[in-house]
Amino acid sequence: MAMQASDIERLIKESLPDAMVQIQDLAGDGDHYSATVVSSAFKGKSRVQQHQMVYAALKGRMGGELHALALTTSAPE
């Protein structure tokens, strides 16, 4: 079962309300996405911690409904 880009964005924004989120479907199959997420919640966090926050926002859907997500994360400058 594929996941919609809008669902990914909604889940991320539920956990990180100030986030600017851009989602791109890489293969056109609803299974392989890239996401750019910018949030003040990332300030002072390592890249690994930032990615963990995004994965947590997806509530266990990685590896199931969502097969692959290439992440680019940062705090606003």
C-alpha positions in Angstrom: 0.0 0.0 0.0 1.5 3.3 -1.1 1.5 6.5 0.8 0.5 9.9 -0.5 2.9 12.9 -0.3 0.2 14.9 1.4 -0.1 12.3 4.2 3.7 12.4 4.7 3.6 16.2 4.9 0.6 16.1 7.3 2.3 13.7 9.7 5.5 15.7 9.8 3.6 18.9 10.4 1.6 17.3 13.2 4.9 16.6 15.1 6.8 19.7 13.9 4.1 22.4 13.4 6.5 25.1 12.3 8.1 22.9 9.7 8.5 23.9 6.0 8.1 20.6 4.2 8.7 19.8 0.5 8.0 16.2 -0.7 8.9 14.8 -4.1 7.8 11.4 -5.4 11.1 10.1 -6.8 9.8 7.1 -8.8 6.1 8.0 -9.4 5.1 4.9 -7.4 4.0 6.4 -4.1 6.8 4.3 -2.4 10.0 6.3 -2.9 10.1 9.9 -1.8 12.5 12.6 -0.9 11.6 15.2 1.8 13.2 18.5 2.7 12.2 19.5 6.2 13.2 22.8 7.8 12.2 23.3 11.5 13.4 25.4 14.4 13.0 22.1 16.5 16.2 20.9 14.8 18.3 23.7 16.2 21.2 22.3 18.2 20.4 18.7 17.0 22.7 16.5 15.0 21.7 15.4 11.6 20.9 11.9 13.0 18.7 13.4 15.7 16.9 15.5 13.1 16.2 12.4 11.0 15.1 10.5 14.0 12.5 13.2 14.8 11.1 13.0 11.2 11.0 9.2 11.4 9.2 9.4 14.7 6.7 11.8 13.2 5.9 9.1 10.6 4.6 6.9 13.4 6.0 3.5 12.2 5.1 3.8 8.6 8.7 3.6 7.4 9.4 0.2 5.9 5.6 -0.5 5.6 3.4 2.0 3.8 6.5 4.1 3.0 9.3 2.1 1.5 12.0 4.8 1.1 12.4 8.4 2.2 15.6 10.4 1.4 15.8 13.2 4.0 17.3 16.6 3.9 16.8 18.4 7.3 17.9 21.7 8.7 17.1 24.4 11.2 16.2 27.8 9.7 19.1 30.2 9.3 
